[in-house]
């Protein structure tokens, strides 16, 4: 599916299209687990997923965003370790399926929100 193009800041991580196994941001296809800020560097997290994501969350500047959205197509109870980590950081979160996350991600960007999307494929 392709999203219609609008005029936005080039630094924004707008999801321009997605397929079952990939998403496209800034004309680059990504496969696997991702940590995506609204603006800035995208982190691919595929090896040692739990430890690498936890470490990445510890390095986030908590003064520059207000929400996590999590895309996961399996049982959300499998993510208790992650939701506890996010709660300890003092932030809200929403867990949804991947397709919903892709749309929500772009809507939050259009609303000028500062957030992180976490896409968990494995």
C-alpha atoms as one frame of an Amber mdcrd trajectory, in Angstrom:
protein
   0.000   0.000   0.000   1.256   3.494  -0.795   0.392   6.623   1.134  -0.359
   9.840  -0.694   2.472  12.324  -0.616   2.170  15.588   1.274   4.713  18.305
   1.883   6.601  17.636   5.132  10.028  18.333   6.573  12.620  16.037   4.947
  13.875  14.943   8.381  10.551  13.317   9.297  10.370   9.531   9.194   7.182
   9.199   7.176   6.249   5.654   6.211   5.676   5.989   2.475   4.680   2.371
   1.820   4.590  -1.048   3.391   4.325  -4.714   2.495   4.019  -7.838   4.638
   7.772  -8.078   5.161   8.993  -4.476   4.844   8.310  -0.773   5.192   9.728
   2.118   3.211  10.925   5.337   4.862  12.823   8.007   2.921  13.069   5.688
  -0.103  14.799   2.955   1.942  13.238  -0.420   2.644  13.527  -1.828   6.157
  12.983  -5.428   7.177  12.711  -6.690  10.733  12.537  -4.954  14.101  12.825
  -1.158  14.218  12.901   1.754  16.639  11.663   4.793  14.691  11.521   8.321
  16.075   9.238  10.834  14.377  12.422  12.619  13.345  16.005  11.387  13.428
  17.928   8.142  13.068  16.094   4.851  12.659  17.571   1.958  14.611  17.386
  -1.559  13.210  17.296  -4.080  16.051  17.529  -7.659  14.855  20.181  -9.483
  16.873  19.786  -9.786  20.653  16.489  -7.966  20.222  15.434  -7.705  23.868
  18.812  -6.487  25.147  19.458  -4.131  22.214  16.015  -2.527  22.411  16.282
  -2.135  26.183  19.701  -0.512  25.795  18.405   1.801  23.049  15.503   2.911
  25.233  17.953   3.803  28.012  19.724   6.205  25.613  16.609   8.103  24.486
  16.327  11.744  25.544  13.112  11.552  27.551  12.533  15.308  27.248  12.028
  15.185  23.485   9.008  12.897  23.085   5.846  11.808  24.852   4.625   8.449
  23.550   5.566   5.004  22.244   3.473   3.115  19.732   4.268  -0.558  19.368
   3.440  -2.681  16.332   3.168  -6.373  17.158   1.046  -9.007  15.434   1.183
 -11.599  18.214   0.000 -11.813  21.826   0.648  -8.446  23.544   1.250 -10.281
  26.830   4.580 -11.367  25.303   5.686  -7.733  25.649   5.323  -7.344  29.414
   9.088  -6.782  29.718   8.856  -3.895  27.234   5.746  -2.250  28.655   7.272
  -2.360  32.147  10.418  -0.676  30.809   8.335   2.049  29.125   6.295   2.604
  32.310   9.520   2.978  34.319  10.600   5.691  31.873   7.292   7.422  32.642
   5.675   7.243  29.210   2.446   6.088  27.715   2.280   3.425  25.055  -0.179
   1.797  22.709   0.160  -1.706  21.261  -1.442  -2.373  17.886  -0.981  -4.538
  14.816   1.567  -3.497  12.203  -0.888  -2.045   9.689  -2.508   0.121  12.363
   0.900   1.306  13.537   1.922   2.389  10.027  -1.156   4.589   9.694  -1.005
   5.897  13.274   2.692   6.715  12.865   1.979   9.008   9.906  -1.043  10.603
  11.593   1.054  11.451  14.664   3.718  12.992  12.413   1.046  15.090  10.673
  -0.097  16.233  14.146   3.496  17.280  14.902   3.773  14.826  17.806   7.139
  13.671  19.104   7.056   9.898  19.613   8.767   6.612  18.881   7.363   3.694
  16.937   8.611   0.250  17.822   8.030  -2.390  15.149   8.488  -5.943  16.364
   8.498  -8.557  13.616  10.138 -11.462  15.464
